[in-house]
Amino acid sequence: MSRQNHGLTTLFIGLAAAGGAVIALVLAPQSGKQMRRTLRRKYEGARDTVEDLGNRASDWIDKGSELADKAKRKIA
């Protein structure tokens, strides 16, 4: 499996898990105030995770660009 397909698969699994978690929270017997608090915490946690993954991806892209530049210099 290529890296791009692996990344998309991971993304879809993560989205499905997040969707399942939201559905479970909505169907759980809680008061509205508790549910909103729980959803807010879960949302903030997911947002932090996505932000962290974005930062990692950016780092990987930068490292890949550096390696490509080194390879170009060696060839030239």
C-alpha positions as CSV (number, residue, x, y, z in Angstrom):
1,M,0.0,0.0,0.0
2,S,1.4,3.4,-0.9
3,R,2.0,6.0,1.8
4,Q,-0.8,8.2,0.4
5,N,-3.3,5.4,0.5
6,H,-2.1,4.5,4.0
7,G,-2.6,8.1,5.1
8,L,-6.1,8.3,3.6
9,T,-7.0,5.0,5.3
10,T,-5.8,6.3,8.6
11,L,-7.8,9.5,8.1
12,F,-11.0,7.7,7.3
13,I,-10.6,5.3,10.3
14,G,-10.0,8.3,12.6
15,L,-13.1,10.1,11.2
16,A,-15.2,7.0,11.6
17,A,-14.0,6.6,15.2
18,A,-14.7,10.2,16.0
19,G,-18.2,9.9,14.4
20,G,-18.9,6.8,16.5
21,A,-17.8,8.5,19.6
22,V,-20.1,11.5,18.9
23,I,-23.0,9.1,18.3
24,A,-22.3,7.2,21.5
25,L,-22.2,10.4,23.4
26,V,-25.4,11.7,21.9
27,L,-27.2,8.5,22.7
28,A,-25.8,8.1,26.2
29,P,-28.2,9.1,29.0
30,Q,-26.8,12.4,30.3
31,S,-28.2,15.8,31.0
32,G,-27.8,18.4,28.3
33,K,-25.2,20.4,30.3
34,Q,-23.1,17.3,30.9
35,M,-23.3,16.2,27.3
36,R,-22.3,19.6,26.0
37,R,-19.3,19.7,28.4
38,T,-18.3,16.2,27.3
39,L,-18.6,17.0,23.6
40,R,-16.6,20.2,24.1
41,R,-13.8,18.2,25.8
42,K,-13.8,15.6,23.1
43,Y,-13.8,18.3,20.3
44,E,-10.9,20.1,21.9
45,G,-9.0,16.8,22.3
46,A,-9.7,15.9,18.6
47,R,-8.7,19.4,17.5
48,D,-5.4,19.2,19.4
49,T,-4.7,15.8,17.8
50,V,-5.4,17.0,14.3
51,E,-3.2,20.1,14.9
52,D,-0.4,17.8,16.1
53,L,-0.8,15.5,13.1
54,G,-0.7,18.6,10.8
55,N,2.5,19.7,12.5
56,R,4.1,16.3,12.1
57,A,3.1,16.2,8.4
58,S,4.6,19.6,7.9
59,D,7.8,18.4,9.5
60,W,7.9,15.3,7.2
61,I,7.3,17.5,4.2
62,D,10.2,19.8,5.2
63,K,12.5,16.8,5.8
64,G,11.5,15.3,2.4
65,S,12.3,18.5,0.7
66,E,15.7,18.7,2.4
67,L,16.5,15.2,1.3
68,A,15.4,15.9,-2.3
69,D,17.6,19.0,-2.3
70,K,20.5,17.0,-1.1
71,A,19.9,14.4,-3.7
72,K,19.7,17.0,-6.5
73,R,23.0,18.5,-5.3
74,K,24.8,15.2,-5.4
75,I,23.5,14.5,-8.9
76,A,24.5,17.9,-10.3
